[in-house]
Amino acid sequence: MRKQKSARADRSQPRKKPVVREESLPVEYDQRVPSATSVADAARQRMISEAAYYRAQKRGFAPGRELDDWLAAETEITQYVLEQEPAAAELH
């Protein structure tokens, strides 16, 4: 006679995860290779963050002006990036 598995025995075994093929995922979920835009955006965000930090440092890190520091840094970096784009286009 065969022994039947109890309900507890079935629960103790780990369940297998469903297999998802990469080609079935939409493009936006493919995070293996960042696009040039995402790299540029990340670099721009880092530049803004650093510029905002230096602005806060100049004013002694007094609280309450963090947003002003960020917005001024964002304007500064955006202008800088826009000025650099024509020069970069000339190189190509």
N, C-alpha and C positions, 0 to 999 in steps of 0.2 A: 504494500500500500504506500502511496505517495503522501508525504506530509504537505499540507497546505501552508503557505506563508501567512504569517499573521499580519494584521494591519500595522503593528508596531515595526515589524521587520522592514516593511516597505517604506516607512517614514524615516528610518534610520539611515538609509542609503542616500547619498547626496544626489540631487536632481541634476541632470545634464542641462547645460545652458543651450539655448537654441543657436544654431549656426547661422550667422548672417554673412552673406557674401559681400565683399567690398563693392562689386559692380552693381549691387542692388541698392546701395545707399545713394541718396541724392548728392549732387556735387558739393553743396554747402556743408555736408558732414565730413568731407574728406579733408582732414587737418594735417595730413602728412607733410605737405609742402606748402608753406605760406606763399601767398601771392605777393607780387611786387608792391601792390597797393597796401596790403596789410603790414608789410615790413616798413614801408614809408610812413604809414599811420602810426605804427609803434615807435618809430624813431622820432616823429614829430611830437608825440605825446611825451616822450622822454625829454626832449629838448624844452618843451613847455614846462614840465615839472621842474627841471633844473633851473630854468630862468625864474620861475615863481619862487623857488627856494632862495635864490640869490637876492631877489627883491625883498623877501621877508627878512633875510639876514641883514640887509642894509638898514632896515628899520628896527632892528633889535628883536625880531620875532615877537613883537607886541601882538597880542591876540585881537581878533575882530576884523582883520583886513585880509584874510586869506583869499577870499573870493576876488577882491580887487587885485591882489598879487597875481592870481591865476589868469584873470581876464586880461590884464596888462601884458603878461608874459605870452599869452595866446596871440594877442594882436602883434606883438613884437616878432614872434617866431613865424607867424603867418606872412607878415610882410617880408621877412628874411627869405622864406622859402619861395615866395612869388618872385623876388628879385633874382634868385638863383636859377629858376627854371629856364629863362632865356639863355643864360650862359651854358646850362647843361644841354639844351637843344642844339646849340652851336657846335658842341663837341661831337655829336652823333652824325 
